Amino acid sequence: METIEYRGYSIEIHRDEYPANPFEEWDCEPPMVVLYGRYEKSEYWLELTAPTLTEEQIKGSLPAIKGALGITGGLLAFCTDYAYSYRGNYANATDLFNDAIGEYVTQQSDCDKMETLADLYNAIGVPALCTSVQGYSQGDYAELLIVCTPEYQKRIGTKLTLESLRATADLYAAWAYGDVYGYQVPSIDESCWGFYGPDHKDSGLLEYAQNAIDCHIERTRRARIEQIKVWIKNRVPLQYRRVAVC
């Protein structure tokens, strides 16, 4: 437990033992895949599969797409290698290329898929982040793929930046590795829980706790003034007036 003094009151900061999983119980976080080990992963509204590219995306971002997929030669050679139904009946070149991309991603390990998909999403203008987070123990390690998918962008009405996606990674690390806290102010019976992150200022914990104390002091001050008004109105002698506590 950590204790911070503020305006004569003690703020006790405790670890939150039962924090909510933001990626299951909230509806505001972007889609994400978490890879814990070689075979263990969690998928939050996202799968490790290649997105289906439109003809416009391919034409408008072809050099970036080729870079994301490591294509150094022509597209025909790439499609021949990975689109096993190449000699089949494709409706158009877009379907052929998407089939090849899908097979290329499928053949990779999960860890490599995350990096490739992040590069591919960014190549077509969809913000994506592949990063790792680590806890305090040696085994506390995970790889994350976070994507601001078009569906998610439409739902929240904005396009996230990579910095916002890094904040999402920090949020996951805080939840997964025990950096979630709450505060209590025993003297005024005030408490609140569910602040994610070790920096109590950045998480908002200190602001909430200090605001609770400020509000209590202000309520007490107003109550004292109202009581004094009553005493004056009723002409209560000074020696009988209680001293209001601030």
PyMOL commands that set and color helices and strands:
alter all, ss='L'
color gray80, all
select helices_A, chain A and resi 22-25+55-69+75-82+93-106+110-123+150-156+162-176+186-188+205-233+238-240
alter helices_A, ss='H'
color red, helices_A
select strands_A, chain A and resi 2-6+9-15+32-35+41-44+128-134+141-147+180-185+190-196
alter strands_A, ss='S'
color yellow, strands_A
deselect
rebuild
show_as cartoon
